[in-house]
Each structure stands twice: as C-alpha cells, then as structure tokens.
Amino acid sequence: MECRVGCAACCIAPSISSPIPGMTAGKPAGVRCIQLTEDNRCQLFGRIERPAVCGSIRPSEEMCGAGSWEAHERLTEWEQLTRPECREKITSSALPD
C-alpha cells in the first residue's frame, strides 16, 4: 500500500519521542508535526534529518483504513491504548486473581 498524499495522520495522531528539527523534545500526540506543509506533506521526506521512527512507519490497510479520517481515528486510538498508564491497566487486568 502507498501513502495517501496529503493524509498526514501518522504525522499528527501519534506522539514521537525522537527529536525532530524544530521540535527538539519530540511531538506530543494530536499535534501537527512542525515539518508538515500546508498541504500535509513532510518537508523532511527523503532527507537525512528525518527521524528514523518516521521512516519506519509503513502504510497498511490495518493502519490507514479507507481514508485519512479513518487513519487518524485508528492512530489516535492506538496512541491511547499504548500510553504507559493504559498498558499498566491492561497488564494488571490480565493477571490471574
């Protein structure tokens, strides 16, 4: 699957802990990456300054869904489910009594 031009869900919904040029402390979840253009294209795409984590995100049917709205919704949900406090709750609820 190829990225949908102008989608940018993966550049907005998830948090990124790696430094990004212009966002040295990384990017909080739900915040537009400073490197996105007005038409939602990455200014760092294909450049050495692009964080490795950004290059490791690969589009898939599961992640991207039927459109950018669905991709944003899914990535937002996944971000919430992988927050440390949520992982602790899931792990502790899965333990036997």
Protein Blocks (a to p, Z undefined) as FASTA:
>chain_A
ZZdehklmmmmmpccfbdcehianopaehiacfkbcfkopafkgoiaklcfklmmpccdf
klnmmbfklmmmmmmmmmmmmgmklmmmmmmmmpcZZ
